[in-house]
Amino acid sequence: MNAESLVADLGYGGFAGFVIGFAVRRVLNIFLMLLGLYVLSLLWLKSKGVIDIHWFAFLDVFKGMFESFGSFIHGIVRQVAFSSAFLGGFYLGFKM
């Protein structure tokens, strides 16, 4: 393995990490906005007396969803061959 291919792999890994980090942040913002609107609509329906909310069951559903998302992200990061550049780019893309 020569230095040129190593630098190219680091560049590609950094760029891929940046793009994916940027996209994950945007998708996460949209997801959290929709989640907030969903919870607000449930609270509005509860205030009108249409539904009754069992908060412990509600939280268990979202807890399982976030745990599976975390394991999904962990699996992706572990499988990337050039992880150091990928994580650096991901961090920069996420912070942007």
C-alpha positions as CSV (number, residue, x, y, z in Angstrom):
1,M,0.0,0.0,0.0
2,N,1.6,3.3,-1.1
3,A,1.1,6.7,0.5
4,E,-1.0,8.0,-2.4
5,S,-3.7,5.3,-2.0
6,L,-3.6,5.8,1.8
7,V,-4.2,9.6,1.4
8,A,-6.9,8.9,-1.2
9,D,-8.7,6.5,1.2
10,L,-8.4,9.0,4.0
11,G,-9.9,11.8,1.8
12,Y,-12.7,9.6,0.6
13,G,-13.4,8.4,4.1
14,G,-13.4,12.0,5.4
15,F,-15.7,13.2,2.7
16,A,-18.1,10.3,3.1
17,G,-18.2,10.8,6.9
18,F,-18.9,14.5,6.4
19,V,-21.7,13.9,4.0
20,I,-23.3,11.2,6.1
21,G,-22.9,13.2,9.3
22,F,-24.6,16.2,7.6
23,A,-27.4,14.1,6.3
24,V,-27.9,12.3,9.7
25,R,-28.2,15.6,11.5
26,R,-30.8,16.9,9.0
27,V,-32.9,13.7,9.2
28,L,-32.6,13.8,13.0
29,N,-33.9,17.4,13.1
30,I,-36.9,16.5,10.9
31,F,-37.6,13.3,13.0
32,L,-37.5,15.3,16.2
33,M,-39.8,18.0,14.8
34,L,-42.3,15.4,13.7
35,L,-42.1,13.6,17.1
36,G,-42.7,16.9,18.9
37,L,-45.8,17.6,16.7
38,Y,-47.0,14.1,17.4
39,V,-46.7,14.5,21.2
40,L,-48.4,17.9,21.0
41,S,-51.3,16.4,19.0
42,L,-51.7,13.7,21.6
43,L,-51.7,16.3,24.4
44,W,-54.3,18.3,22.6
45,L,-56.5,15.2,22.2
46,K,-56.0,14.4,25.8
47,S,-57.0,17.9,26.8
48,K,-60.2,17.6,24.8
49,G,-61.0,14.2,26.5
50,V,-60.8,12.2,23.3
51,I,-58.0,9.9,24.5
52,D,-56.3,8.7,27.7
53,I,-52.5,8.4,27.5
54,H,-50.6,5.7,29.4
55,W,-47.2,7.4,29.6
56,F,-45.1,4.4,30.7
57,A,-46.2,2.4,27.6
58,F,-45.6,5.4,25.4
59,L,-42.0,5.8,26.7
60,D,-41.3,2.1,26.4
61,V,-42.1,2.3,22.6
62,F,-39.7,5.2,22.1
63,K,-37.0,3.8,24.3
64,G,-36.9,0.6,22.2
65,M,-36.8,2.7,19.0
66,F,-33.9,4.8,20.1
67,E,-31.9,1.8,21.3
68,S,-32.3,0.1,17.9
69,F,-31.2,3.3,16.1
70,G,-28.1,3.5,18.3
71,S,-27.2,-0.1,17.6
72,F,-27.7,0.6,13.8
73,I,-25.3,3.6,13.9
74,H,-22.8,1.6,15.9
75,G,-22.8,-1.3,13.4
76,I,-22.3,1.1,10.5
77,V,-19.4,2.9,12.1
78,R,-17.7,-0.4,13.1
79,Q,-17.8,-1.7,9.5
80,V,-16.2,1.3,7.8
81,A,-12.7,0.4,6.7
82,F,-11.3,3.9,7.1
83,S,-13.0,4.8,10.3
84,S,-10.7,7.5,11.6
85,A,-11.2,9.7,8.6
86,F,-14.9,8.8,8.5
87,L,-15.5,9.8,12.1
88,G,-13.6,13.0,11.6
89,G,-15.7,13.9,8.6
90,F,-18.9,12.8,10.4
91,Y,-18.1,15.1,13.3
92,L,-17.4,18.0,11.0
93,G,-20.6,17.3,9.0
94,F,-22.7,16.9,12.1
95,K,-21.4,20.2,13.6
96,M,-22.2,22.2,10.4
